[in-house]
């Protein structure tokens, strides 16, 4: 029975602490925005609620939800899938894959042509 008694104050503390942290972080964003961006980018100032909206929007765009990490998570997932595909390829398939990417992107370190597009020949006709 003592366990439940200790959990209740922690739960109440979290209920108070989480909104307080969100409010503090929103206030910091609002203050920084209003102190820096109007003079640098000539944008208007924001209210507390607009700053909270900016935080939510940035969380959606860059942070993801449920600890998934946004862009970083997608990039790492793609890397893992590509690594798995690469290891399943035969040496001939790997060479074919490399050749296709060289044709598509050029070799790393090879300088790109600085000629205007009209003066360049057909792609891959070098």
C-alpha positions as CSV (number, residue, x, y, z in Angstrom):
1,X,0.0,0.0,0.0
2,X,2.9,2.3,0.5
3,X,3.8,2.0,-3.2
4,X,0.6,3.7,-4.3
5,X,1.2,6.5,-1.8
6,X,4.5,7.3,-3.3
7,X,3.3,7.1,-6.9
8,X,0.5,9.7,-6.4
9,X,2.8,12.6,-5.5
10,X,5.1,11.8,-8.5
11,X,2.1,11.7,-10.8
12,X,0.8,15.0,-9.5
13,X,4.3,16.5,-9.8
14,X,4.4,15.3,-13.5
15,X,1.0,16.8,-14.1
16,X,2.3,20.2,-12.9
17,X,5.8,19.9,-14.2
18,X,5.1,19.0,-17.9
19,X,2.9,22.0,-18.6
20,X,5.3,24.3,-16.7
21,X,8.2,23.1,-18.9
22,X,6.2,23.5,-22.1
23,X,5.2,27.0,-21.0
24,X,8.8,27.9,-20.2
25,X,10.1,26.5,-23.5
26,X,7.4,28.4,-25.4
27,X,8.3,31.6,-23.5
28,X,12.0,31.1,-24.5
29,X,11.1,30.6,-28.1
30,X,8.8,33.7,-28.1
31,X,11.5,35.8,-26.4
32,X,14.2,34.7,-28.8
33,X,12.0,35.2,-31.9
34,X,10.9,38.7,-30.8
35,X,14.4,39.7,-29.9
36,X,16.2,38.5,-33.0
37,X,14.0,37.8,-36.0
38,X,12.2,41.2,-36.4
39,X,15.5,43.1,-36.8
40,X,17.2,40.4,-38.9
41,X,14.5,39.1,-41.2
42,X,12.0,42.0,-40.8
43,X,9.2,39.7,-39.6
44,X,6.6,40.5,-37.0
45,X,6.7,39.6,-33.4
46,X,4.8,36.5,-32.1
47,X,2.5,36.0,-29.2
48,X,2.8,33.1,-26.6
49,X,0.2,31.0,-28.5
50,X,1.9,31.6,-31.9
51,X,5.2,30.5,-30.3
52,X,3.5,27.4,-29.0
53,X,2.2,26.8,-32.5
54,X,5.7,27.1,-34.0
55,X,7.0,24.6,-31.5
56,X,4.2,22.1,-32.4
57,X,4.8,22.6,-36.1
58,X,8.5,22.1,-35.7
59,X,7.9,19.0,-33.7
60,X,5.7,17.6,-36.4
61,X,8.1,18.5,-39.3
62,X,11.4,17.7,-37.7
63,X,10.9,15.7,-34.5
64,X,8.2,13.1,-35.2
65,X,6.1,11.6,-32.4
66,X,6.5,8.7,-30.1
67,X,10.3,8.9,-30.2
68,X,10.6,8.2,-33.9
69,X,12.9,11.1,-34.6
70,X,11.7,12.6,-37.9
71,X,14.1,12.8,-40.8
72,X,17.0,11.1,-39.0
73,X,14.9,8.0,-38.4
74,X,13.9,7.9,-42.1
75,X,17.5,8.3,-43.2
76,X,18.7,5.6,-40.9
77,X,15.9,3.3,-42.0
78,X,16.8,3.8,-45.6
79,X,20.5,3.2,-44.9
80,X,19.7,-0.1,-43.2
81,X,17.4,-1.3,-46.0
82,X,20.1,-0.4,-48.6
83,X,22.8,-2.1,-46.6
84,X,20.6,-5.2,-46.4
85,X,20.0,-5.1,-50.2
86,X,23.7,-4.6,-50.9
87,X,24.7,-7.7,-48.9
88,X,22.1,-9.8,-50.7
89,X,23.5,-8.8,-54.1
90,X,25.9,-10.9,-56.1
91,X,29.2,-9.3,-57.2
92,X,27.8,-8.9,-60.7
93,X,24.6,-7.1,-59.4
94,X,26.8,-4.8,-57.3
95,X,28.9,-3.8,-60.3
96,X,25.7,-3.2,-62.3
97,X,24.3,-1.1,-59.5
98,X,27.5,0.9,-59.3
99,X,27.6,1.5,-63.0
100,X,24.0,2.7,-63.1
101,X,24.7,5.2,-60.3
102,X,27.8,6.4,-62.0
103,X,25.8,7.0,-65.2
104,X,23.1,8.8,-63.2
105,X,25.2,10.9,-60.8
106,X,28.8,10.9,-62.1
107,X,31.8,9.6,-60.3
108,X,32.7,11.0,-56.9
109,X,35.5,13.6,-57.3
110,X,35.0,13.9,-61.1
111,X,34.5,17.6,-61.9
112,X,31.1,18.4,-63.5
113,X,31.1,20.2,-66.8
114,X,30.8,23.9,-66.6
115,X,29.5,24.3,-70.1
116,X,26.0,25.6,-70.7
117,X,23.4,22.9,-71.3
118,X,23.0,23.8,-74.9
119,X,26.7,23.1,-75.6
120,X,26.8,19.8,-73.9
121,X,26.3,16.6,-75.8
122,X,23.8,13.8,-75.0
123,X,24.0,12.5,-71.4
124,X,26.4,9.5,-71.2
125,X,28.0,10.3,-74.6
126,X,31.4,11.3,-73.2
